[in-house]
Amino acid sequence: MGGRTAGGVAAAFTVVSSPAPDEPDVHLCATLQGIQFHFTACLTAALVFVQEQRHHCYFDTVRVVSGSTAGLRRMANERLFLLP
């Protein structure tokens, strides 16, 4: 489908450290109405985010993308997905 992309522009955003520095980061891609949003999140936050998406369907699709997370901004409110 080759939708438009948003996010991933490192120069426009301040780099923020992971809320769980002992965990690996993963690349997430969320699609909403044909627009792809790429961001990075620690593994636990990403897994919880995917589970939430399955229950509430905020986005059309959410997928974990293999490869580097370099240059991607962190998922908004990532820390909230780590709370019990």
N, C-alpha and C positions, 0 to 999 in steps of 0.2 A: 504493500500500500504506500510506502514511502512518504509518510507524513512530515509535516514541518517539525523542526526541533526548537526547543527552548532549554536554557540552562547550559551548564558546562563551560561557560566563559570565565576562565579563572581570573583574568585581569580585572573584571568588574566586581569581584567579591573578595572579602577577606578570608583567608584560610583559617578554619576553625579546627581545633584538634578533636579527636574522637572522644566521646564520653566513656568509652570502654577501650583504652589503649592496648589492653592485653589481647583483644580480639582482632581478627582480620577484618578489613573493610571489604565490602562488595559493591558492585555497580548495579544500581536499580534503574529500570526504565519504566516509567508510567505513561500511558497514553490516554489522553482525554480529548475527544472530538477531533482526532487526527493529529493532535499536537503531542510530540514526545518530550517528556521531561526526564533528563538524565541526572542522577545524583548518586552520591556515595553514602553508605551507612555502615555502622559496625554490624557484624553478623547477627547478633541477637535482635537489635532494633529492626533490621531488615526482615527477619523471620516473623516477628510480631506484626510488622507492617503488612506483610503478605497475608498473614492470617486475618487481620482486620479487613483487608481488602476483600477477601473471600466471603466474609460475613456481611459487609456493608456496601460493597461495589461502588466506591467513590470514583474509580477510574474505569475506563473501558478495558484496559489490560494493565497488568503489572508483571514484570519479569526480571529475573536476575540475569545479568549479562556477563559472560566470561571476559576476562581481560583486565587491564589496568583501570584504576580509579583516578589516575593522575589528571589534574585539571578540572575535576568535577567538584561542584560545591556539595557540602553535606546536606543531608535530608533535613528539611525544616522541622524543628521540634523533635529531633532525633531522641533526645533524652527522655521524652515522655513515653516512648515505646519501651523503655527499660524499667519503668516503674511497675510494681506488682499490681 
